[in-house]
């Protein structure tokens, strides 16, 4: 029998031969998942807030044109703006209750139609009471339904993850809308007519209504989804809440028994007086008094919106690390000092000191919000959001008073100088009020490092 043997050394050669890498399996491309519907709802909300910001941007541009057209005093025009701002604030605490009762889509679509109707009807007005009714009452009630409660409701219902990010983005929609609308509307007022500007914002609001009605949904379960970042099956749609408005009133009466609420409300009223009521309403006509072009003044006001976003984010970071009361005191004190310098900065052209003022004021514009919310949260626990809604109402009431009194002062003294100085003094008072706020409350606050 013949035995066949391999070549000598063959096994050793096989051992020394490098192994071939296994051939990779062909890559299977999985279908790309579509973004969660929550991001579409947030995008529609962001666009809606931008559109509504057009109405907040217009009053300061209308004071001089309406004064020249109808001969109305600036106090009368400021009174209409003050009604608008006050109703905006007083409607805000009940906005969430309206959305719980009737749904986000119906409330927001209805609010857009109301403010577009009020703004559009101003084109046909011939008397001051008509301006107060259309712009003060209708636009104020409609815009109040789209206050911070709108952003909070979308974030709470549609998001579990990224909730803080979404809230910040939606809150920034107001500043973004100011940046978009102010230069455009000022150009329309200067080159065409104030009526064209009013029609522009009215049509912008109406153009958003179909998107809200078709794309907005009240709850993720309406489209068979869970909130973004949530686990488990979709939860059923909750029944409409009928006691939310009563809870808002109960939270107010409970909080109003203590001095902390009045200190928070008082400081925030001065915040609104020195921002929405003063700068947003009267800066453009005051600059125009010094021969500054309207477009240039409105563009400066729009730049405030850019730095407003940066200042709010930075203030939130500071609030996590320092005493909220001391932060408020610093913010109000610096704001008051800057207002004292404003009369000597106004001129017929834009100079570097004015740009510095605009940048600083933008950073400080709503920097007071995070520490004020933190103090509400520490003091009032589960009711903190509702209490903050009432504190926000005081913000708008303060804004409304200064919008009216600023116009009266301009009619009386022939300039806005006394308004700037008085507002600076009020900010100094707010700084002192912030320092005496007590931090103890029903909810134990986390240890916060001293800001010393």
C-alpha positions as CSV (number, residue, x, y, z in Angstrom):
1,X,0.0,0.0,0.0
2,X,1.4,3.3,-1.0
3,X,1.2,6.2,1.5
4,X,1.0,9.7,0.2
5,X,2.7,12.3,2.3
6,X,2.7,16.1,2.0
7,X,5.7,18.1,1.0
8,X,8.1,18.5,3.8
9,X,7.6,21.8,5.7
10,X,4.2,22.4,4.3
11,X,2.5,22.6,7.7
12,X,5.1,25.1,8.8
13,X,4.4,27.3,5.8
14,X,0.7,27.2,6.5
15,X,1.3,28.3,10.0
16,X,3.5,31.2,8.8
17,X,1.0,32.3,6.2
18,X,-1.0,35.3,7.4
19,X,-4.7,34.7,7.8
20,X,-6.9,36.6,5.4
21,X,-9.3,39.0,7.0
22,X,-12.9,37.9,6.7
23,X,-14.8,39.7,3.9
24,X,-17.1,42.4,5.3
25,X,-20.7,41.8,5.0
26,X,-22.4,44.4,2.8
27,X,-23.7,47.3,4.8
28,X,-27.4,47.3,5.2
29,X,-28.8,50.8,5.1
30,X,-31.7,51.2,7.5
31,X,-34.4,53.6,6.7
32,X,-33.8,57.0,8.3
33,X,-36.2,57.7,11.1
34,X,-38.3,60.8,10.7
35,X,-37.9,63.5,13.4
36,X,-40.3,63.2,16.2
37,X,-43.6,65.2,15.7
38,X,-42.7,67.2,18.8
39,X,-40.1,69.1,16.9
40,X,-42.6,70.1,14.2
41,X,-45.0,71.3,17.0
42,X,-42.2,73.3,18.6
43,X,-41.2,74.8,15.2
44,X,-44.8,76.0,14.6
45,X,-44.9,77.4,18.1
46,X,-41.6,79.3,17.4
47,X,-42.9,80.8,14.2
48,X,-46.2,81.7,15.9
49,X,-44.3,83.6,18.7
50,X,-42.2,85.4,16.0
51,X,-45.4,86.5,14.2
52,X,-46.9,87.7,17.4
53,X,-43.8,89.7,18.2
54,X,-44.6,92.0,15.3
55,X,-47.4,93.5,17.3
56,X,-45.1,94.1,20.3
57,X,-42.6,95.8,18.0
58,X,-44.9,98.3,16.4
59,X,-46.2,100.7,19.2
60,X,-42.9,102.6,19.5
61,X,-43.0,103.2,15.8
62,X,-46.6,104.6,15.8
63,X,-46.3,107.3,18.4
64,X,-44.9,110.1,16.2
65,X,-47.0,109.2,13.0
66,X,-50.3,109.0,15.0
67,X,-49.4,112.3,16.8
68,X,-48.8,114.0,13.4
69,X,-51.8,112.4,11.7
70,X,-54.5,112.9,14.3
71,X,-53.0,115.4,16.7
72,X,-53.5,113.0,19.6
73,X,-51.2,113.6,22.6
74,X,-48.4,111.1,23.2
75,X,-50.1,110.4,26.6
76,X,-53.3,109.3,24.8
77,X,-51.3,107.0,22.5
78,X,-49.3,105.7,25.4
79,X,-52.5,104.9,27.3
80,X,-53.6,102.6,24.5
81,X,-50.2,100.9,24.7
82,X,-50.5,100.7,28.4
83,X,-53.9,98.9,28.1
84,X,-52.3,96.5,25.7
85,X,-49.4,95.7,28.0
86,X,-51.6,95.4,31.1
87,X,-54.1,93.1,29.5
88,X,-51.2,91.0,28.1
89,X,-50.0,90.5,31.6
90,X,-53.3,89.9,33.3
91,X,-54.4,87.4,30.6
92,X,-51.2,85.4,31.0
93,X,-52.0,83.6,34.3
94,X,-55.2,82.3,32.7
95,X,-53.7,81.3,29.3
96,X,-52.7,77.9,30.5
97,X,-56.2,77.3,31.9
98,X,-57.7,78.2,28.5
99,X,-55.4,75.8,26.8
100,X,-56.3,73.0,29.3
101,X,-60.0,73.7,28.7
102,X,-60.1,74.2,24.9
103,X,-56.8,73.0,23.6
104,X,-53.6,74.7,22.3
105,X,-54.7,74.8,18.6
106,X,-58.1,76.5,19.2
107,X,-56.7,79.0,21.7
108,X,-53.7,80.1,19.6
109,X,-55.6,80.2,16.3
110,X,-58.3,82.2,17.9
111,X,-55.8,84.6,19.5
112,X,-54.0,85.2,16.2
113,X,-57.3,86.0,14.5
114,X,-58.2,88.4,17.4
115,X,-54.9,90.3,17.3
116,X,-55.0,90.4,13.4
117,X,-58.5,91.8,13.6
118,X,-57.6,94.4,16.2
119,X,-54.4,95.5,14.3
120,X,-56.1,95.6,10.9
121,X,-59.1,97.7,12.1
122,X,-56.7,100.4,13.2
123,X,-56.4,101.3,9.5
124,X,-60.0,102.6,9.6
125,X,-59.9,104.4,13.0
126,X,-60.6,108.1,13.3
127,X,-60.9,108.6,17.0
128,X,-58.6,107.8,20.0
129,X,-61.1,105.5,21.7
130,X,-61.0,103.3,18.6
131,X,-57.3,102.9,18.9
132,X,-57.6,102.1,22.6
133,X,-60.3,99.4,21.8
134,X,-58.5,97.9,18.8
135,X,-54.9,98.0,19.8
136,X,-55.3,98.1,23.6
137,X,-58.1,95.7,24.2
138,X,-58.2,93.3,21.3
139,X,-54.5,93.0,20.6
140,X,-53.7,92.9,24.3
141,X,-56.1,90.0,25.0
142,X,-55.0,88.1,22.0
143,X,-51.3,88.5,22.6
144,X,-51.7,87.7,26.3
145,X,-52.9,84.2,25.3
146,X,-49.5,83.6,23.7
147,X,-47.4,84.7,26.6
148,X,-44.9,82.4,28.4
149,X,-47.7,80.0,29.1
150,X,-47.8,79.0,25.5
151,X,-44.1,78.0,25.4
152,X,-44.4,76.2,28.8
153,X,-47.4,74.2,27.7
154,X,-45.7,73.0,24.5
155,X,-42.6,72.0,26.4
156,X,-44.5,70.2,29.2
157,X,-46.9,68.3,26.9
158,X,-44.6,67.3,24.0
159,X,-41.2,66.9,25.6
160,X,-39.6,64.9,28.4
161,X,-36.1,65.1,27.2
162,X,-34.7,68.5,26.0
163,X,-37.5,70.3,27.8
164,X,-35.3,73.1,29.0
165,X,-33.8,73.6,25.6
166,X,-37.2,73.9,23.9
167,X,-38.4,76.3,26.5
168,X,-35.4,78.5,25.9
169,X,-35.8,78.4,22.2
170,X,-39.5,79.3,22.3
171,X,-38.8,82.1,24.8
172,X,-36.2,83.5,22.4
173,X,-38.9,83.6,19.7
174,X,-40.0,87.0,21.0
175,X,-36.5,88.5,20.7
176,X,-36.1,86.9,17.3
177,X,-39.4,88.4,16.1
178,X,-38.2,91.8,17.3
179,X,-35.0,91.4,15.3
180,X,-37.1,90.4,12.2
181,X,-39.9,93.0,12.4
182,X,-38.4,96.2,13.8
183,X,-36.1,97.1,10.8
184,X,-38.8,96.1,8.3
185,X,-41.6,98.0,10.0
186,X,-39.5,101.1,10.6
187,X,-38.6,101.1,6.9
188,X,-42.3,100.8,5.9
189,X,-43.4,103.6,8.3
190,X,-40.7,105.9,7.0
191,X,-41.1,105.2,3.2
192,X,-44.8,104.5,3.0
193,X,-47.3,104.9,5.9
194,X,-48.1,103.6,9.4
195,X,-51.2,102.0,7.9
196,X,-49.0,99.8,5.7
197,X,-47.0,98.7,8.8
198,X,-50.2,97.8,10.7
199,X,-51.5,95.8,7.7
200,X,-48.2,94.0,7.4
201,X,-48.3,92.6,11.0
202,X,-52.0,91.8,10.7
203,X,-51.4,89.8,7.5
204,X,-48.4,88.1,9.1
205,X,-50.5,86.9,12.0
206,X,-53.3,85.6,9.7
207,X,-50.7,83.8,7.5
208,X,-49.7,81.7,10.5
209,X,-53.2,80.6,11.4
210,X,-53.4,77.7,8.7
211,X,-50.0,76.3,9.9
212,X,-51.3,76.3,13.5
213,X,-54.6,74.7,12.6
214,X,-53.1,72.0,10.3
215,X,-49.8,71.2,12.1
216,X,-50.4,71.9,15.8
217,X,-51.8,69.2,18.0
218,X,-52.8,69.5,21.6
219,X,-51.2,66.2,22.9
220,X,-48.8,63.6,21.5
221,X,-51.6,61.0,21.9
222,X,-53.6,62.8,19.3
223,X,-51.3,61.4,16.7
224,X,-50.5,58.1,18.5
225,X,-47.2,59.2,20.0
226,X,-45.5,59.6,23.3
227,X,-43.7,62.8,24.3
228,X,-40.2,63.2,23.0
229,X,-37.9,61.2,25.3
230,X,-40.7,59.3,27.1
231,X,-40.9,55.5,27.3
232,X,-44.0,53.3,27.2
233,X,-47.1,53.4,25.1
234,X,-49.0,56.7,24.4
235,X,-51.0,58.0,27.3
236,X,-54.7,58.8,26.7
237,X,-55.7,62.4,26.2
238,X,-56.5,63.8,29.6
239,X,-60.0,65.2,30.3
240,X,-60.4,69.0,30.0
241,X,-59.6,70.7,33.3
242,X,-62.2,73.0,34.6
243,X,-60.6,74.1,37.8
244,X,-57.4,75.6,36.5
245,X,-58.6,79.2,36.6
246,X,-59.7,78.7,40.2
247,X,-56.3,77.3,41.1
248,X,-54.7,80.4,39.6
249,X,-56.8,82.7,41.8
250,X,-56.2,80.5,44.9
251,X,-52.4,80.5,44.4
252,X,-52.5,84.3,44.1
253,X,-54.5,84.8,47.3
254,X,-52.2,82.5,49.2
255,X,-49.0,84.0,47.9
256,X,-50.3,87.6,48.5
257,X,-50.4,87.0,52.2
258,X,-46.7,87.2,52.5
259,X,-44.3,90.1,51.9
260,X,-42.0,88.0,49.6
261,X,-44.7,88.0,46.8
262,X,-45.0,91.8,46.9
263,X,-41.2,92.3,46.8
264,X,-41.0,89.9,43.8
265,X,-44.0,91.6,42.1
266,X,-42.6,95.1,42.8
267,X,-39.2,94.4,41.4
268,X,-40.6,92.7,38.4
269,X,-43.0,95.6,37.8
270,X,-40.0,97.9,37.7
271,X,-38.3,95.5,35.3
272,X,-41.3,95.8,33.0
273,X,-41.4,99.6,33.4
274,X,-37.7,99.9,32.4
275,X,-37.9,97.6,29.4
276,X,-41.2,97.1,27.6
277,X,-42.8,100.2,28.9
278,X,-39.8,102.5,28.6
279,X,-37.3,101.4,26.0
280,X,-39.4,99.4,23.7
281,X,-42.2,102.0,23.6
282,X,-40.3,105.3,23.9
283,X,-36.8,104.8,22.7
284,X,-37.5,105.3,19.0
285,X,-39.5,108.5,19.4
286,X,-36.9,109.8,21.9
287,X,-34.1,109.1,19.4
288,X,-36.2,110.8,16.7
289,X,-36.5,113.9,18.9
290,X,-32.7,114.1,18.6
291,X,-32.9,113.8,14.7
292,X,-31.8,110.2,14.6
293,X,-33.5,108.4,11.6
294,X,-36.3,106.1,12.5
295,X,-34.7,103.2,10.7
296,X,-31.5,103.6,12.6
297,X,-33.2,103.9,16.0
298,X,-35.4,100.8,15.3
299,X,-32.3,98.8,14.2
300,X,-30.7,99.6,17.5
301,X,-33.8,98.4,19.3
302,X,-33.6,95.2,17.2
303,X,-30.0,94.6,18.3
304,X,-31.2,94.6,21.9
305,X,-33.1,91.4,20.9
306,X,-29.9,89.7,19.9
307,X,-28.1,90.3,23.1
308,X,-31.3,89.7,25.0
309,X,-30.9,86.0,24.1
310,X,-27.2,85.9,25.2
311,X,-28.0,87.7,28.5
312,X,-30.8,85.4,29.4
313,X,-28.7,82.2,28.9
314,X,-25.8,83.7,30.9
315,X,-28.1,84.8,33.7
316,X,-29.5,81.2,33.9
317,X,-25.9,80.0,34.3
318,X,-25.2,82.6,37.0
319,X,-28.4,81.7,38.8
320,X,-27.3,78.1,39.3
321,X,-24.1,79.3,41.0
322,X,-24.9,82.5,42.9
323,X,-27.5,84.0,45.3
324,X,-30.5,85.0,43.1
325,X,-31.2,88.0,45.3
326,X,-27.7,89.5,44.8
327,X,-27.9,88.9,41.1
328,X,-31.2,90.8,40.9
329,X,-29.7,93.6,42.9
330,X,-26.7,93.8,40.6
331,X,-28.9,93.7,37.4
332,X,-31.2,96.5,38.6
333,X,-28.4,98.7,39.9
334,X,-26.5,98.5,36.6
335,X,-29.6,99.1,34.6
336,X,-30.4,102.2,36.7
337,X,-26.9,103.6,36.1
338,X,-27.1,103.0,32.4
339,X,-30.4,104.9,32.2
340,X,-28.9,107.9,33.9
341,X,-26.4,108.2,31.1
342,X,-28.9,107.7,28.2
343,X,-29.9,111.4,27.9
344,X,-26.3,112.4,27.0
345,X,-25.9,109.5,24.6
346,X,-28.9,110.3,22.3
347,X,-27.8,112.2,19.2
348,X,-28.6,112.5,15.5
349,X,-26.3,109.6,14.6
350,X,-25.2,106.3,16.1
351,X,-21.9,106.6,18.0
352,X,-19.8,103.9,19.9
353,X,-21.1,104.9,23.4
354,X,-24.7,104.4,22.2
355,X,-23.7,101.0,20.8
356,X,-22.2,100.1,24.1
357,X,-25.5,101.1,25.8
358,X,-27.5,99.0,23.4
359,X,-25.3,95.9,23.9
360,X,-25.4,96.3,27.7
361,X,-29.1,96.9,27.9
362,X,-29.7,93.9,25.7
363,X,-27.7,91.7,28.0
364,X,-29.6,93.0,31.0
365,X,-33.1,93.1,29.3
366,X,-34.6,89.9,30.7
367,X,-31.6,88.7,32.8
368,X,-33.9,89.2,35.7
369,X,-36.1,86.4,34.7
370,X,-34.0,83.3,35.8
371,X,-33.3,84.6,39.3
372,X,-36.9,85.7,39.8
373,X,-38.1,82.3,38.7
374,X,-35.6,80.6,41.0
375,X,-36.9,82.7,44.0
376,X,-40.5,81.8,43.1
377,X,-39.5,78.1,42.9
378,X,-37.8,78.1,46.3
379,X,-40.6,80.0,48.0
380,X,-43.7,78.5,46.5
381,X,-42.9,75.0,45.5
382,X,-45.6,73.3,43.3
383,X,-47.4,76.6,42.8
384,X,-44.3,78.4,41.7
385,X,-45.2,78.5,38.0
386,X,-48.6,80.0,38.7
387,X,-47.2,82.5,41.2
388,X,-44.6,83.5,38.6
389,X,-47.5,84.0,36.2
390,X,-48.9,86.6,38.5
391,X,-45.5,88.2,39.0
392,X,-45.3,88.4,35.2
393,X,-48.6,90.2,35.3
394,X,-47.1,92.8,37.6
395,X,-44.3,93.1,35.0
396,X,-46.8,94.1,32.3
397,X,-48.7,96.4,34.6
398,X,-45.6,98.3,35.4
399,X,-44.8,98.4,31.7
400,X,-48.2,99.7,30.9
401,X,-48.0,102.5,33.5
402,X,-44.7,103.8,32.2
403,X,-45.8,103.5,28.6
404,X,-48.6,105.9,29.5
405,X,-46.7,108.2,31.9
406,X,-43.8,108.4,29.6
407,X,-46.0,109.9,26.9
408,X,-47.5,112.3,29.4
409,X,-44.1,113.4,30.5
410,X,-43.0,114.0,26.9
411,X,-46.1,116.2,26.3
412,X,-45.6,118.1,29.6
413,X,-41.8,118.7,29.6
414,X,-41.1,118.5,25.8
415,X,-38.4,115.8,26.2
416,X,-37.9,112.4,27.7
417,X,-35.1,113.3,30.1
418,X,-37.2,113.2,33.2
419,X,-38.4,109.8,32.2
420,X,-34.9,108.3,32.0
421,X,-33.8,109.8,35.3
422,X,-37.0,108.6,37.1
423,X,-36.7,105.1,35.7
424,X,-33.0,105.0,36.8
425,X,-34.1,105.9,40.3
426,X,-36.8,103.2,40.3
427,X,-34.2,100.6,39.3
428,X,-32.1,101.6,42.3
429,X,-35.2,101.0,44.5
430,X,-35.7,97.6,42.9
431,X,-32.1,96.7,43.7
432,X,-32.7,97.5,47.4
433,X,-36.0,95.5,47.4
434,X,-34.2,92.5,45.9
435,X,-31.7,92.4,48.8
436,X,-34.5,92.1,51.5
437,X,-36.3,89.2,49.9
438,X,-36.3,86.2,52.3
439,X,-35.1,82.9,50.8
440,X,-36.8,80.5,53.2
441,X,-39.8,78.7,52.0
442,X,-41.8,75.4,52.0
443,X,-39.4,73.8,49.5
444,X,-35.9,73.3,50.7
445,X,-33.5,75.2,48.5
446,X,-30.3,73.6,47.3
447,X,-27.2,75.1,48.7
448,X,-26.1,78.1,46.6
449,X,-22.6,79.5,46.8
450,X,-22.3,83.1,48.0
451,X,-21.9,85.7,45.3
452,X,-19.5,87.7,47.6
